[in-house]
């Protein structure tokens, strides 16, 4: 709404999303290298500051050029955080002899993020009513700036710098791990697939409307799925040995819930997305356990890059399929990759 109310055309708004995506693609892997060569904690400090700066540009300079700059800053901030956070948390827990807590902490952090997003969505309307876009923007900047001291509070035992190592050396080490360890390759593929196909949640409103639900009911059905995902995050770290069969069961729930063609089917869809969120944490844990500290952030960022690629392919596949059939059958088809990923997870054991 902000962009449209600022007078931007549909084409201009679409171009902003393209700029955002391209920025994420370009910065994702280099940010992992920066984290491994320099300081992972430093990137966690810079990331929210950049995102907040982007929101500030939107708030105080609502024109196309500054919207575009804001998306560049937002995309860069997200990429700096990706990879660095997982690497820092896993390594510090491992040094403390508590690596078994990784999945639980990451899952709960993701669940807390989704809960905060739901709360922010609920608060946006009254804040907008009181102060308009300026008030919403200032609040968004303030929340981002709160992330700076939070990032600074993380411990980092490895220190800053890698004693003379450069980007090429770290990248070479990471690629050598991928080439030399089939288990690492499979884990990377699983993380990319499980995380990337979650782009389907962008189409949940279309699926809800296709069930014949009333317009006022559609947001509630989408909220139900978000609640399922949040529950999956809170359960992260529990029952990890059942990840493969649980993911297979989740694919069945997705196919059944979407195939019913009625609002009641969203209960099964919510269960499926909860399982997918939980399985994402399990896949991330398996990857972290199989890669070394020396290039951990780099490889995790590569997984993030692959996730974006899978998401784009999902968008393209949905767009192509939508010319032939409706949301229900497309979601049923989308359940198939999850079943295949479950098989790969079972093989990585």
Residue pairs with C-beta under 8 A, 6 or more apart in sequence:
2 58
2 62
2 133
3 12
3 13
3 16
3 67
4 13
5 133
6 62
6 63
6 64
6 67
8 16
8 64
8 67
12 64
15 68
16 64
16 67
16 68
16 71
17 71
19 68
19 71
19 72
19 75
20 71
20 72
20 74
20 75
21 75
21 308
21 312
22 75
23 71
23 72
23 74
23 75
23 76
23 79
24 75
24 78
24 79
24 308
25 305
25 308
27 75
27 76
27 79
27 80
28 79
28 82
28 83
28 301
28 304
28 305
28 308
29 298
29 301
29 302
29 305
30 167
31 43
31 79
31 80
31 82
31 83
31 84
31 297
31 301
32 82
32 83
32 84
32 87
32 297
32 298
32 299
32 300
32 301
32 302
32 304
33 167
33 170
33 171
33 297
33 298
33 301
34 43
34 80
35 43
35 80
35 83
35 84
35 87
35 88
35 297
35 298
35 301
36 87
36 162
36 170
36 294
36 295
36 296
36 297
36 298
37 161
37 162
37 165
37 166
37 167
37 170
38 160
38 161
38 162
39 156
39 159
39 160
39 161
40 84
40 85
40 87
40 88
40 156
40 158
40 297
41 88
41 151
41 152
41 154
41 155
41 156
42 160
43 80
43 81
43 84
44 80
44 81
44 84
44 85
44 88
44 151
44 152
44 154
45 148
45 151
45 152
46 77
46 80
47 77
47 78
47 80
47 81
47 84
47 147
47 151
48 77
48 81
48 144
48 145
48 146
48 147
48 148
48 150
48 151
49 77
49 144
49 145
49 147
49 148
50 73
50 74
50 76
50 77
50 80
51 73
51 74
51 77
51 78
51 144
51 147
52 140
52 141
52 142
52 143
52 144
52 145
52 147
53 70
53 73
54 69
54 70
54 71
54 72
54 73
54 74
54 77
55 70
55 74
55 137
55 140
55 141
55 144
56 137
56 141
57 66
57 67
57 69
57 70
57 73
58 66
58 67
58 70
58 137
59 133
59 134
59 137
59 138
59 140
59 141
60 137
62 133
79 301
79 304
82 300
82 301
82 304
83 297
83 298
83 300
83 301
83 303
83 304
84 297
86 106
86 284
86 288
86 296
86 297
86 300
87 293
87 296
87 297
87 300
88 154
88 156
88 297
89 102
89 105
89 106
89 154
90 99
90 102
90 288
90 296
91 157
91 158
91 293
91 296
92 154
92 155
92 156
92 157
93 99
93 101
93 102
93 105
94 293
95 157
99 289
101 237
102 237
102 285
102 288
103 236
103 237
103 240
103 281
103 282
103 284
103 285
104 236
104 237
104 238
105 237
106 236
106 237
106 281
106 284
106 285
107 232
107 233
107 234
107 235
107 236
107 237
107 277
107 278
107 281
108 233
108 234
108 236
109 233
110 233
110 236
110 277
110 281
111 230
111 231
111 232
111 233
111 234
111 236
111 277
112 233
114 226
114 229
114 230
114 233
115 230
118 223
118 226
118 230
120 143
124 136
127 135
127 136
127 139
128 135
128 136
131 138
158 293
162 170
170 294
170 295
170 298
171 295
171 298
173 292
173 294
173 295
173 298
174 295
174 298
174 299
174 302
177 184
177 291
177 292
177 295
177 299
178 184
178 185
178 188
178 299
178 302
181 290
183 290
183 348
184 287
184 290
184 291
184 299
186 344
186 347
186 348
187 283
187 286
187 287
187 290
187 348
188 287
188 299
188 302
188 303
188 306
189 306
189 344
190 283
190 286
190 287
190 341
190 344
190 345
190 348
191 280
191 283
191 284
191 287
191 303
191 306
191 307
192 303
192 306
192 307
192 309
192 310
193 310
193 337
193 340
193 341
193 344
194 247
194 276
194 279
194 280
194 283
194 338
194 341
195 280
195 283
195 303
195 307
195 310
196 306
196 307
196 308
196 309
196 310
196 311
196 313
196 314
197 276
197 310
197 311
197 314
197 334
197 337
197 338
197 341
198 273
198 276
198 277
198 280
198 311
199 310
199 311
199 314
199 315
200 314
200 318
200 331
200 334
201 225
201 229
201 273
202 315
203 318
203 327
203 330
203 331
204 221
204 222
204 225
204 269
205 218
205 219
205 222
206 327
207 258
207 269
207 327
207 328
207 331
208 217
208 218
208 221
208 222
208 263
208 266
209 215
209 218
209 327
210 261
210 326
210 327
210 328
211 221
211 260
211 261
211 262
211 263
211 265
211 266
211 328
212 261
212 262
212 263
213 221
213 263
217 263
221 263
221 266
224 266
224 267
224 270
225 266
225 269
225 270
225 273
227 270
228 269
228 270
228 271
228 272
228 273
228 274
228 277
229 270
229 273
229 274
229 276
229 277
230 274
230 277
231 274
232 273
232 274
232 275
232 276
232 277
232 278
232 281
233 277
233 278
233 281
235 274
235 278
236 277
236 278
236 281
236 282
237 281
237 285
239 246
240 282
240 285
243 278
243 279
243 282
243 283
243 286
243 345
244 342
244 343
244 345
244 346
245 342
245 346
246 275
246 278
246 279
247 275
247 276
247 279
247 338
247 339
247 341
247 342
247 345
248 338
248 339
248 342
248 343
249 275
250 271
250 272
250 273
250 274
250 275
250 276
250 279
250 338
251 272
251 335
251 336
251 338
251 339
251 342
252 335
252 339
253 268
253 269
253 271
253 272
253 275
254 268
254 269
254 272
254 273
254 331
254 332
254 334
254 335
254 338
255 331
255 332
255 335
256 265
256 268
257 265
257 266
257 267
257 268
257 269
257 270
257 271
257 272
258 265
258 269
258 327
258 328
258 329
258 331
258 332
258 335
259 265
259 328
259 329
259 331
259 332
260 268
261 328
269 331
272 335
276 338
279 341
279 345
282 345
283 345
286 345
286 348
287 299
287 300
287 303
288 296
288 300
291 299
291 300
314 334
318 330
321 330
321 333
322 330
